[in-house]
Amino acid sequence: MNKVSMQKMFCLFFLLLLSSTLVFAREESVHDAKMQSDSRNQKIGQKAQRSGRKSDRQKQQVNTSSKQGVQKQEPDLFLIDTINAVIFGQEDTEVITQSDAQRVSLTGNMRSLDDIVFEGLVFLDAKKHKILPDDDMVDRYLVAIQRENNMKPGDLDMLFAHAGYTYQEGREQLKIMQAVNSMLDFKIRSNLIVSRKDIEQYYHEHPQIQEASYYLQYVVIPFSDTKTHEEQEAELKQFAMHGKGLSGIAWSESFWVNKSDIAQGKDFLFTMKSGDISVPVKTAVGFELYYLKDKKEERARSLDDMRHEIVDILRRPKYVELLNEYKTTLFDASSILYL
């Protein structure tokens, strides 16, 4: 009989023993309560006979009180939690309860029982390879979380409580997450190597075009109180052609805009050159002017610009392949009991 089978038999024996012990304890408690009640009733009856002053109504009240005492002595049993699955690994055993399956993860996502079982298998594998974060690492990680998110003392407790964890449970869950991530780095991500040849081949087979973009400033000149709209528009056209005749214009902050994001009626921007000021565009409140500071024509994206995207694309199917292989290895080397 192998080690995993022995662990499985031991765990089943333990569960049956625990169940029998709870039933036995309940029966013993009820028996003791009845013995105590009978003794108390006998003493009360003897005292009533000696005094001869107890009425039938008082005796009935005493007997009723005695029965209530028996009921109060009987212990109340209630279900705290149930076991959904037990993982028997090569080195250790992991128990998954109903409360584990009902709580969201620290990332805020609900997990299926299969997800939790796989996490447990990876965690046991991390134990086997001694890839577990120590308490100092967990403390440093918690401090980093508080610092990066500008959290006050007690905010972390509230964050854990919102997910259904006590502080200690949340801390332990972080430890498990770190161990699982480290194990996935060791087993999978470290083997996701993409060659330069594959990157260049993908780049040439999947060219991408970067659309034209424009670096602009913008201003609205209100209608003049002393000039007609026609006179003011003519003056602005001269300013757009020569850059002279007006002063104190409050241009907006410079901004980039892609060609596809430019509204209809602003096609004149496509033919402008860097340094040009557009012709005035009449609106309900005044005249719009655009100053083109720079532009980038439509062009093919460079290999350097696309390198990280290509690496991620090529890694994705390899990651799925290695992950499935790792899952198969873990499940084959373990025994899982679903209850």
MOHU-V697269 format. One record per pair of residues at least 24 apart in sequence whose C-alpha atoms are under 10 Angstrom apart, sorted by the first residue. I is the first residue (numbers start at 1). J is the second residue. D is the distance in Angstrom with one decimal. If there is no record, write none. Layout:
i: (I | I)
j: (J | J)
d: (D | D)
This chain:
i: (3 | 3 | 3 | 3 | 4 | 4 | 4 | 4 | 4 | 4 | 4 | 4 | 4 | 4 | 4 | 5 | 5 | 5 | 6 | 7 | 7 | 7 | 7 | 7 | 7 | 7 | 8 | 8 | 8 | 8 | 8 | 8 | 8 | 8 | 11 | 11 | 11 | 12 | 12 | 15 | 22 | 25 | 26 | 26 | 26 | 26 | 27 | 27 | 28 | 29 | 29 | 29 | 30 | 30 | 30 | 30 | 30 | 31 | 31 | 32 | 32 | 32 | 33 | 33 | 33 | 33 | 33 | 33 | 33 | 34 | 34 | 34 | 34 | 34 | 34 | 35 | 36 | 36 | 36 | 36 | 37 | 37 | 37 | 37 | 37 | 37 | 37 | 38 | 38 | 38 | 40 | 40 | 41 | 41 | 41 | 82 | 83 | 83 | 84 | 84 | 84 | 84 | 85 | 85 | 85 | 85 | 85 | 85 | 85 | 85 | 86 | 86 | 86 | 86 | 86 | 86 | 86 | 87 | 87 | 87 | 87 | 87 | 87 | 87 | 87 | 87 | 87 | 87 | 88 | 88 | 88 | 88 | 88 | 88 | 88 | 89 | 89 | 89 | 89 | 89 | 89 | 89 | 89 | 89 | 89 | 89 | 90 | 90 | 90 | 90 | 90 | 90 | 90 | 91 | 91 | 91 | 91 | 91 | 92 | 92 | 92 | 92 | 93 | 93 | 93 | 93 | 93 | 93 | 94 | 94 | 94 | 94 | 94 | 95 | 95 | 95 | 96 | 96 | 96 | 97 | 99 | 100 | 102 | 103 | 103 | 103 | 104 | 104 | 104 | 104 | 105 | 105 | 105 | 105 | 105 | 105 | 105 | 105 | 106 | 106 | 106 | 106 | 106 | 106 | 106 | 106 | 106 | 106 | 107 | 108 | 108 | 109 | 113 | 117 | 117 | 118 | 118 | 118 | 118 | 119 | 119 | 119 | 119 | 119 | 120 | 120 | 121 | 121 | 121 | 121 | 121 | 121 | 121 | 122 | 122 | 122 | 122 | 122 | 122 | 122 | 122 | 122 | 122 | 122 | 123 | 123 | 123 | 123 | 123 | 123 | 123 | 123 | 123 | 124 | 124 | 124 | 124 | 125 | 125 | 125 | 125 | 126 | 126 | 126 | 126 | 126 | 126 | 126 | 126 | 127 | 127 | 129 | 130 | 130 | 131 | 131 | 131 | 131 | 131 | 131 | 132 | 132 | 132 | 132 | 132 | 132 | 132 | 133 | 133 | 133 | 133 | 133 | 133 | 133 | 134 | 134 | 135 | 135 | 135 | 137 | 137 | 138 | 138 | 138 | 138 | 138 | 139 | 139 | 141 | 141 | 141 | 142 | 142 | 184 | 184 | 184 | 187 | 187 | 187 | 188 | 188 | 188 | 188 | 188 | 188 | 188 | 188 | 189 | 189 | 189 | 189 | 189 | 191 | 191 | 191 | 191 | 192 | 192 | 192 | 192 | 192 | 192 | 192 | 192 | 192 | 193 | 193 | 193 | 193 | 194 | 194 | 194 | 194 | 194 | 194 | 195 | 195 | 196 | 196 | 198 | 198 | 198 | 199 | 199 | 199 | 199 | 199 | 199 | 199 | 199 | 199 | 200 | 200 | 200 | 202 | 202 | 202 | 202 | 202 | 202 | 203 | 203 | 203 | 203 | 203 | 203 | 204 | 206 | 207 | 207 | 207 | 207 | 207 | 208 | 208 | 208 | 208 | 208 | 208 | 209 | 209 | 209 | 209 | 209 | 210 | 210 | 210 | 210 | 210 | 210 | 210 | 210 | 211 | 211 | 211 | 211 | 211 | 211 | 211 | 211 | 211 | 212 | 212 | 212 | 212 | 212 | 212 | 212 | 212 | 212 | 212 | 213 | 213 | 213 | 213 | 213 | 213 | 213 | 213 | 213 | 213 | 213 | 213 | 213 | 214 | 214 | 214 | 214 | 214 | 214 | 214 | 214 | 214 | 214 | 214 | 214 | 214 | 214 | 214 | 214 | 215 | 215 | 215 | 215 | 215 | 215 | 215 | 215 | 215 | 215 | 215 | 215 | 216 | 216 | 216 | 216 | 216 | 216 | 216 | 216 | 216 | 216 | 216 | 216 | 216 | 216 | 216 | 216 | 216 | 217 | 217 | 217 | 217 | 217 | 217 | 217 | 217 | 217 | 217 | 217 | 217 | 217 | 218 | 218 | 218 | 218 | 218 | 218 | 218 | 218 | 218 | 218 | 218 | 218 | 218 | 219 | 219 | 219 | 219 | 219 | 219 | 219 | 219 | 219 | 219 | 219 | 220 | 220 | 220 | 220 | 220 | 220 | 220 | 220 | 220 | 220 | 220 | 220 | 220 | 220 | 221 | 221 | 221 | 221 | 221 | 221 | 221 | 221 | 221 | 221 | 221 | 222 | 222 | 222 | 222 | 222 | 222 | 222 | 223 | 223 | 223 | 223 | 223 | 223 | 224 | 229 | 229 | 229 | 232 | 232 | 232 | 233 | 233 | 233 | 233 | 233 | 233 | 234 | 234 | 235 | 236 | 236 | 236 | 236 | 236 | 236 | 236 | 236 | 237 | 237 | 237 | 237 | 237 | 237 | 238 | 238 | 239 | 239 | 239 | 239 | 240 | 240 | 240 | 240 | 240 | 240 | 240 | 240 | 241 | 241 | 241 | 241 | 242 | 242 | 243 | 243 | 243 | 251 | 251 | 251 | 252 | 252 | 254 | 254 | 254 | 254 | 255 | 256 | 256 | 256 | 256 | 257 | 258 | 258 | 259 | 259 | 259 | 266 | 269 | 270 | 270)
j: (88 | 89 | 90 | 91 | 87 | 88 | 89 | 90 | 91 | 92 | 93 | 333 | 334 | 335 | 336 | 88 | 334 | 335 | 88 | 87 | 88 | 89 | 90 | 92 | 93 | 335 | 86 | 87 | 88 | 89 | 93 | 335 | 336 | 337 | 86 | 88 | 93 | 86 | 337 | 83 | 77 | 75 | 74 | 75 | 76 | 77 | 74 | 75 | 74 | 73 | 74 | 75 | 70 | 71 | 73 | 74 | 75 | 70 | 74 | 70 | 73 | 74 | 69 | 70 | 71 | 72 | 73 | 74 | 75 | 67 | 69 | 70 | 71 | 73 | 74 | 70 | 66 | 69 | 70 | 73 | 66 | 67 | 68 | 69 | 70 | 71 | 73 | 66 | 67 | 70 | 66 | 69 | 65 | 66 | 67 | 339 | 338 | 339 | 113 | 337 | 338 | 339 | 113 | 114 | 116 | 117 | 336 | 337 | 338 | 339 | 117 | 120 | 335 | 336 | 337 | 338 | 339 | 117 | 118 | 120 | 121 | 124 | 331 | 334 | 335 | 336 | 337 | 338 | 121 | 124 | 333 | 334 | 335 | 336 | 337 | 120 | 121 | 124 | 125 | 128 | 330 | 331 | 333 | 334 | 335 | 336 | 124 | 125 | 128 | 330 | 333 | 334 | 335 | 124 | 125 | 127 | 128 | 334 | 124 | 125 | 127 | 128 | 120 | 121 | 124 | 334 | 335 | 336 | 120 | 121 | 123 | 124 | 336 | 120 | 336 | 337 | 120 | 338 | 339 | 339 | 164 | 164 | 164 | 163 | 164 | 165 | 162 | 163 | 164 | 165 | 160 | 163 | 164 | 165 | 170 | 173 | 174 | 177 | 159 | 160 | 162 | 163 | 164 | 165 | 170 | 173 | 174 | 177 | 163 | 162 | 163 | 163 | 338 | 331 | 336 | 180 | 327 | 330 | 331 | 176 | 177 | 179 | 180 | 181 | 176 | 180 | 180 | 327 | 330 | 331 | 333 | 334 | 336 | 176 | 177 | 179 | 180 | 181 | 182 | 183 | 184 | 326 | 327 | 330 | 175 | 176 | 177 | 178 | 179 | 180 | 181 | 182 | 183 | 176 | 179 | 180 | 330 | 179 | 180 | 183 | 330 | 176 | 179 | 180 | 181 | 182 | 183 | 184 | 186 | 179 | 183 | 183 | 179 | 183 | 178 | 179 | 180 | 182 | 183 | 186 | 175 | 176 | 178 | 179 | 180 | 182 | 183 | 174 | 175 | 176 | 177 | 178 | 179 | 182 | 175 | 179 | 171 | 172 | 175 | 175 | 178 | 171 | 172 | 174 | 175 | 178 | 171 | 175 | 174 | 175 | 178 | 171 | 174 | 322 | 323 | 326 | 322 | 323 | 326 | 318 | 319 | 320 | 321 | 322 | 323 | 325 | 326 | 315 | 318 | 319 | 322 | 323 | 315 | 318 | 319 | 322 | 311 | 312 | 314 | 315 | 316 | 317 | 318 | 319 | 322 | 311 | 314 | 315 | 318 | 310 | 311 | 312 | 314 | 315 | 318 | 311 | 314 | 307 | 311 | 310 | 311 | 314 | 303 | 306 | 307 | 308 | 309 | 310 | 311 | 313 | 314 | 303 | 307 | 310 | 303 | 307 | 310 | 311 | 313 | 314 | 301 | 302 | 303 | 306 | 307 | 310 | 303 | 310 | 300 | 301 | 302 | 303 | 306 | 299 | 300 | 301 | 302 | 303 | 306 | 298 | 299 | 300 | 301 | 302 | 258 | 296 | 297 | 298 | 299 | 300 | 301 | 302 | 258 | 259 | 260 | 296 | 297 | 298 | 299 | 300 | 301 | 257 | 258 | 259 | 260 | 270 | 295 | 296 | 297 | 298 | 299 | 256 | 257 | 258 | 259 | 260 | 261 | 262 | 270 | 294 | 295 | 296 | 297 | 298 | 255 | 256 | 257 | 258 | 259 | 262 | 269 | 270 | 272 | 274 | 292 | 293 | 294 | 295 | 296 | 297 | 254 | 255 | 256 | 257 | 258 | 274 | 291 | 292 | 293 | 294 | 295 | 296 | 251 | 252 | 253 | 254 | 255 | 256 | 257 | 269 | 274 | 275 | 277 | 290 | 291 | 292 | 293 | 294 | 295 | 250 | 251 | 252 | 253 | 254 | 255 | 256 | 277 | 289 | 290 | 291 | 292 | 293 | 250 | 251 | 252 | 253 | 254 | 255 | 277 | 278 | 288 | 289 | 290 | 291 | 292 | 249 | 250 | 251 | 252 | 253 | 286 | 287 | 288 | 289 | 290 | 291 | 249 | 250 | 251 | 252 | 280 | 281 | 282 | 283 | 285 | 286 | 287 | 288 | 289 | 290 | 249 | 250 | 280 | 281 | 282 | 283 | 285 | 286 | 287 | 288 | 289 | 282 | 283 | 284 | 285 | 286 | 287 | 288 | 282 | 283 | 284 | 285 | 286 | 287 | 286 | 282 | 286 | 287 | 280 | 286 | 287 | 279 | 280 | 281 | 282 | 286 | 287 | 279 | 280 | 280 | 277 | 278 | 279 | 280 | 281 | 287 | 288 | 289 | 277 | 278 | 279 | 280 | 281 | 289 | 279 | 280 | 277 | 278 | 279 | 280 | 276 | 277 | 278 | 279 | 280 | 289 | 290 | 291 | 276 | 277 | 278 | 279 | 276 | 277 | 275 | 276 | 277 | 289 | 290 | 291 | 290 | 291 | 291 | 292 | 293 | 294 | 293 | 293 | 294 | 295 | 296 | 295 | 295 | 296 | 296 | 297 | 298 | 290 | 295 | 295 | 297)
d: (9.4 | 9.3 | 7.4 | 9.2 | 9.8 | 6.2 | 6.8 | 6.4 | 8.9 | 9.3 | 9.4 | 9.0 | 7.2 | 6.8 | 10.0 | 8.5 | 9.8 | 8.0 | 9.7 | 10.0 | 6.8 | 8.9 | 9.4 | 8.9 | 8.1 | 9.5 | 8.7 | 8.9 | 6.6 | 9.8 | 9.1 | 7.9 | 8.8 | 8.2 | 8.7 | 9.2 | 9.2 | 9.9 | 9.6 | 9.9 | 9.3 | 9.8 | 8.2 | 7.2 | 9.0 | 8.4 | 9.4 | 9.9 | 9.9 | 8.0 | 6.6 | 7.1 | 8.3 | 9.0 | 7.4 | 5.5 | 7.7 | 9.9 | 9.0 | 9.6 | 8.8 | 9.1 | 8.5 | 5.9 | 8.5 | 8.8 | 5.6 | 6.7 | 9.5 | 9.4 | 9.3 | 6.2 | 9.2 | 8.5 | 8.9 | 9.3 | 10.0 | 9.4 | 8.3 | 9.3 | 6.5 | 7.7 | 9.6 | 7.1 | 6.1 | 9.9 | 9.1 | 8.5 | 9.6 | 9.2 | 7.7 | 9.9 | 9.7 | 6.7 | 9.3 | 8.9 | 8.5 | 6.6 | 8.3 | 8.5 | 5.9 | 5.1 | 8.5 | 9.9 | 9.8 | 7.9 | 6.9 | 5.4 | 4.3 | 5.6 | 8.7 | 9.7 | 8.3 | 5.7 | 5.1 | 6.6 | 8.1 | 7.5 | 9.7 | 7.5 | 7.4 | 9.2 | 9.7 | 7.1 | 6.1 | 4.6 | 6.5 | 8.8 | 9.0 | 9.4 | 9.2 | 5.7 | 5.0 | 6.1 | 8.0 | 9.5 | 7.4 | 6.8 | 8.2 | 9.4 | 8.7 | 9.2 | 7.2 | 4.8 | 6.7 | 8.5 | 8.5 | 8.7 | 8.3 | 9.9 | 7.1 | 6.5 | 9.0 | 7.5 | 8.4 | 8.1 | 6.5 | 9.7 | 6.7 | 9.3 | 8.5 | 8.5 | 9.2 | 9.4 | 7.8 | 9.6 | 9.6 | 9.7 | 6.6 | 8.2 | 9.1 | 7.7 | 9.5 | 8.6 | 9.9 | 9.6 | 8.4 | 9.4 | 10.0 | 9.8 | 9.5 | 9.8 | 9.3 | 6.9 | 6.2 | 8.3 | 9.5 | 6.0 | 7.5 | 9.4 | 9.9 | 7.0 | 9.1 | 9.5 | 9.5 | 8.5 | 9.9 | 9.7 | 8.6 | 7.4 | 9.3 | 6.4 | 9.2 | 8.9 | 7.6 | 7.7 | 7.8 | 9.1 | 8.8 | 9.3 | 6.9 | 9.5 | 9.9 | 9.7 | 8.5 | 9.8 | 7.5 | 8.4 | 8.5 | 8.4 | 8.5 | 9.8 | 6.9 | 9.9 | 8.7 | 8.7 | 9.2 | 8.7 | 6.5 | 7.8 | 9.7 | 8.1 | 9.7 | 9.3 | 10.0 | 8.2 | 5.9 | 9.1 | 9.8 | 7.0 | 8.1 | 9.3 | 8.7 | 7.6 | 9.8 | 6.6 | 8.5 | 9.5 | 6.3 | 5.7 | 9.4 | 9.8 | 7.9 | 9.9 | 9.4 | 9.2 | 9.5 | 9.4 | 8.8 | 7.7 | 8.0 | 9.4 | 6.3 | 7.0 | 9.6 | 8.1 | 5.9 | 9.4 | 9.7 | 8.5 | 9.7 | 8.8 | 9.5 | 9.9 | 9.5 | 6.4 | 9.0 | 7.1 | 7.0 | 9.3 | 7.7 | 8.2 | 7.8 | 5.2 | 8.7 | 8.2 | 9.0 | 9.7 | 6.4 | 8.5 | 9.8 | 6.9 | 6.4 | 9.0 | 8.2 | 9.9 | 9.5 | 9.7 | 8.4 | 8.8 | 9.5 | 7.5 | 8.8 | 7.3 | 6.3 | 8.4 | 8.7 | 9.8 | 8.9 | 9.6 | 9.5 | 8.3 | 8.8 | 10.0 | 8.4 | 9.2 | 8.3 | 8.6 | 7.7 | 9.0 | 6.7 | 9.3 | 9.4 | 6.0 | 6.7 | 9.7 | 8.1 | 9.0 | 9.5 | 7.2 | 8.9 | 9.4 | 9.7 | 9.0 | 8.7 | 8.5 | 9.5 | 9.8 | 9.1 | 6.1 | 8.9 | 9.9 | 6.8 | 6.8 | 8.8 | 8.9 | 9.3 | 7.6 | 9.2 | 9.4 | 6.6 | 9.3 | 7.1 | 7.0 | 9.6 | 9.0 | 9.8 | 9.6 | 9.5 | 9.2 | 9.0 | 8.3 | 8.7 | 9.4 | 7.2 | 9.5 | 9.8 | 6.4 | 6.8 | 9.8 | 8.0 | 7.6 | 8.7 | 9.0 | 10.0 | 9.9 | 7.3 | 9.6 | 9.6 | 8.7 | 9.5 | 8.9 | 6.7 | 7.8 | 8.3 | 7.5 | 9.0 | 9.7 | 7.0 | 7.4 | 9.0 | 9.3 | 9.6 | 8.7 | 5.8 | 5.7 | 8.7 | 9.9 | 8.9 | 7.0 | 5.6 | 4.4 | 5.8 | 9.4 | 9.5 | 9.3 | 8.5 | 5.7 | 5.2 | 5.7 | 5.7 | 9.4 | 6.8 | 6.7 | 7.9 | 8.3 | 7.1 | 4.6 | 6.6 | 8.6 | 9.4 | 8.8 | 6.1 | 5.5 | 8.4 | 8.9 | 7.4 | 5.4 | 4.5 | 4.3 | 7.4 | 6.6 | 5.5 | 4.2 | 5.5 | 8.7 | 9.2 | 9.5 | 9.2 | 8.7 | 5.8 | 5.2 | 6.8 | 7.8 | 8.1 | 5.5 | 5.4 | 6.4 | 7.3 | 9.5 | 8.2 | 8.5 | 9.8 | 9.1 | 7.1 | 7.9 | 6.1 | 4.4 | 6.4 | 8.7 | 6.6 | 5.5 | 4.4 | 6.6 | 9.1 | 8.8 | 8.5 | 6.0 | 5.5 | 4.9 | 5.8 | 8.5 | 9.7 | 8.7 | 8.4 | 5.4 | 5.5 | 6.4 | 7.7 | 9.5 | 9.5 | 9.8 | 9.8 | 6.7 | 5.6 | 4.8 | 5.7 | 7.3 | 8.6 | 9.8 | 6.0 | 5.4 | 6.2 | 4.9 | 6.8 | 9.2 | 9.4 | 8.4 | 5.8 | 5.1 | 6.6 | 7.4 | 8.7 | 5.6 | 5.2 | 7.8 | 8.0 | 9.2 | 9.7 | 9.8 | 7.3 | 5.9 | 4.8 | 6.4 | 9.0 | 7.6 | 6.7 | 5.2 | 6.2 | 9.8 | 9.9 | 8.3 | 5.8 | 5.5 | 6.7 | 8.7 | 9.1 | 8.7 | 8.6 | 9.5 | 9.3 | 9.2 | 9.4 | 8.9 | 8.2 | 6.2 | 5.5 | 4.5 | 6.4 | 9.1 | 8.2 | 9.1 | 9.1 | 10.0 | 9.6 | 9.8 | 8.3 | 5.4 | 5.1 | 6.4 | 7.8 | 10.0 | 9.4 | 9.4 | 6.0 | 4.2 | 6.5 | 8.9 | 9.5 | 9.6 | 9.2 | 6.6 | 4.7 | 7.3 | 8.4 | 9.0 | 8.8 | 9.3 | 9.7 | 9.7 | 8.9 | 9.0 | 6.7 | 8.7 | 8.2 | 9.6 | 7.7 | 9.8 | 8.9 | 9.6 | 10.0 | 9.6 | 7.5 | 6.3 | 9.8 | 8.5 | 9.8 | 8.7 | 9.2 | 8.4 | 5.8 | 6.4 | 10.0 | 9.8 | 9.0 | 10.0 | 8.3 | 9.6 | 9.0 | 9.5 | 7.5 | 5.0 | 6.1 | 6.1 | 7.8 | 8.3 | 9.3 | 9.0 | 8.1 | 7.3 | 8.4 | 8.2 | 9.5 | 9.0 | 10.0 | 8.9 | 7.8 | 9.0 | 8.8 | 8.4 | 9.6 | 9.7 | 9.2 | 9.3 | 8.1 | 10.0 | 9.5 | 9.8 | 8.9 | 8.7 | 9.9 | 9.5 | 9.7 | 9.3 | 9.9 | 9.6 | 9.2 | 9.9 | 9.9 | 9.3 | 9.6)
